[in-house]
Amino acid sequence: MAKHAKRKVTAPGPATTLVHGGIERSHFGETSEAIFLTQGYVYETAESAEARFKGDDPGHVYSRYSNPTVAMFEERMRLLEGAGGARATASGMAAVNTALMASLSAGDHVVAAKALFGSCRYIIEDLLPRFGVRSTLVDGADLAQWKRAVRKGKTKALFLESPTNPTLELVDIAAVADIAHKAGAKLIVDNVFATPLLQKPLALGADVVVYSATKHIDGQGRCLGGVVLGDEDFIDKVHTLLKHTGPSMSPFNAWVLLKGLETLPIRVERQCSTAAILADRIADHPAVKRTLYPGRPDHPQADLAARQMSGGSTLIAFEMKGGKKKAFAVSNALKVICLSNNLGDAKSLITHPSTTTHQRLTEEARRELGITQGVLRFSVGLEDVEDLWADLSRALDKAA
């Protein structure tokens, strides 16, 4: 009988972590994670309540502070990201806002890339200055601009997303992390477009990572959620802020997101594979002016994409010849692909950023970021690739 070599015991791979990581079973021994739909918790004695509130007893106090189901989601994300700690929030924007607020005080300065989601730019440009935090926006791809923008002794945080929304521009995370650390600042990275599977900001030198769990982590359009990850000291600050300001994640949403994490690798792999095929076909269509996909060799930062990411993304950006009129014509002709401003869903979604996600920016600001009236952002789902292409090519042909 043939003998099999013993398997070397190593840390579990991402897929295993996403199925089993962080599970805490009750005395019932349930297979699926339990949903603890409770606001508060009961103590055996007044002394145990005192110990819990003082932090001597690590149990739960109130679900605005922590909850068993939410804690399982946080621990699974922490294991996946390789972080010291994680805290879940009610939405992705709550995660972004909390990460920045935990880093900054009145008199501080933050540097951020110009290419940000509209609500992120609102926080940087409008909200933070109201509380005495000054900000500078830079071209994220230009490292010289990052260096010039840093103010010695004042800059406490650098913030970016990569790939960017919606034009899929990349920022060199390792290089910007080096700039941040030389200035004594933290680098916060919104990693939602890359997913925690295709890019590891902490391994590249970032200090903090944020996600809108609403996107790929849920991946099926069911609920909102966000998460902040970093070292233990930073997450302690985040915890204090969340505890007192209240943007806590619902236990039910945490359970939904735990279920989403179990299938994340399968979904992302399939979506990236389909996106790569469709990006090539879209690029060849005569009605399309330009196609942006990090997995294509003609992407302006293809070399950086190859170094920084392990896949090409589930999203494609493309610009129609003929501007808004043609972009709307394509959108309105689609039958399988849905019109929606979400992304990372099992259903393929398309949106016109100039009139939706980035409509609050001025036309000049959009033009500076390459978000013309002809740009469409396409989030590739799990449908059959040929069905998606039949739908899209028919719409492109009609627009042409």
Beta strands, then each sheet from edge to edge (+ up, - down):
strand 1: 85-89
strand 2: 109-113
strand 3: 134-138
strand 4: 155-161
strand 5: 186-190
strand 6: 208-212
strand 7: 226-230
strand 8: 288-292
strand 9: 315-320
strand 10: 338-339
strand 11: 349-351
strand 12: 375-379
sheet 1: 1+ 7- 6+ 5+ 4+ 2+ 3+
sheet 2: 8+ 9- 12+ 11- 10-
end
